Amino acid sequence: MRFDGIEKTGEDSGFITVDIVARRLHVSRRTIYEWVSQRRIPFYKIGGTLVRFRPDEIEIWTKEKSRPIKEFGAKKLLESEVL
């Protein structure tokens, strides 16, 4: 059973599919499968074939992997320079 993209399986909390992770991360399904094969992203194999993800683990993973945007040569203008 699915609810907002999360599969409910018995007492389990919930898993999301490759499609959902790909959409959330703005990458292709192929990229997600490559990351799985390289073990770069946290995942679970259900029944030995189905690849699934826990939403909370993906959120933590994305925060750990994100880098702050640096200001390259940004110059702060004084109000008098703008007017």
C-alpha positions as CSV (number, residue, x, y, z in Angstrom):
1,M,0.0,0.0,0.0
2,R,1.2,3.5,-0.8
3,F,0.5,6.7,1.0
4,D,2.0,9.9,-0.5
5,G,4.8,7.8,-2.1
6,I,5.6,5.9,1.1
7,E,5.0,2.2,1.1
8,K,3.6,0.8,4.3
9,T,4.6,-2.8,4.9
10,G,3.1,-4.3,8.1
11,E,4.8,-2.9,11.2
12,D,7.5,-1.2,9.1
13,S,7.6,2.6,9.2
14,G,7.9,3.2,5.4
15,F,10.0,3.1,2.4
16,I,10.2,5.2,-0.8
17,T,10.9,4.1,-4.3
18,V,13.8,4.9,-6.7
19,D,11.4,7.1,-8.7
20,I,10.5,9.2,-5.6
21,V,14.1,9.6,-4.6
22,A,15.1,10.6,-8.1
23,R,12.4,13.2,-8.3
24,R,13.3,14.6,-4.8
25,L,17.0,14.8,-5.7
26,H,16.4,16.1,-9.3
27,V,18.4,13.3,-10.8
28,S,17.6,10.4,-13.1
29,R,16.6,6.9,-12.0
30,R,19.8,5.7,-13.6
31,T,21.8,7.9,-11.3
32,I,20.1,6.5,-8.3
33,Y,20.8,3.0,-9.4
34,E,24.4,3.9,-10.0
35,W,24.7,5.4,-6.5
36,V,23.1,2.2,-5.1
37,S,25.6,-0.1,-7.0
38,Q,28.5,2.1,-5.7
39,R,26.9,2.1,-2.2
40,R,27.0,5.9,-2.2
41,I,23.4,6.3,-0.9
42,P,21.7,4.5,2.0
43,F,19.3,1.8,0.6
44,Y,17.5,-1.4,1.4
45,K,16.9,-4.5,-0.8
46,I,13.6,-6.1,-0.2
47,G,13.2,-9.7,-1.3
48,G,16.7,-9.5,-2.8
49,T,15.6,-7.4,-5.7
50,L,13.5,-4.4,-4.8
51,V,15.5,-1.3,-4.0
52,R,13.9,1.0,-1.4
53,F,14.9,3.9,0.8
54,R,13.9,5.4,4.1
55,P,12.9,9.0,3.8
56,D,14.6,10.1,7.0
57,E,17.9,8.5,5.9
58,I,17.7,10.2,2.5
59,E,17.1,13.5,4.2
60,I,20.1,13.1,6.5
61,W,22.2,11.9,3.6
62,T,21.4,14.9,1.4
63,K,22.2,17.3,4.3
64,E,25.6,15.5,4.9
65,K,26.4,15.7,1.1
66,S,25.3,19.2,0.5
67,R,27.9,22.0,0.4
68,P,27.3,25.7,1.1
69,I,27.4,28.0,-1.9
70,K,30.5,30.2,-1.7
71,E,30.4,33.8,-2.6
72,F,33.0,34.2,-5.4
73,G,34.2,37.8,-5.6
74,A,30.9,39.1,-4.4
75,K,31.1,42.8,-3.6
76,K,28.8,44.4,-1.1
77,L,27.5,47.7,-2.4
78,L,26.9,50.7,-0.2
79,E,23.4,52.2,-0.3
80,S,24.9,55.4,-1.6
81,E,26.5,53.5,-4.6
82,V,23.1,52.1,-5.6
83,L,21.2,55.4,-5.4
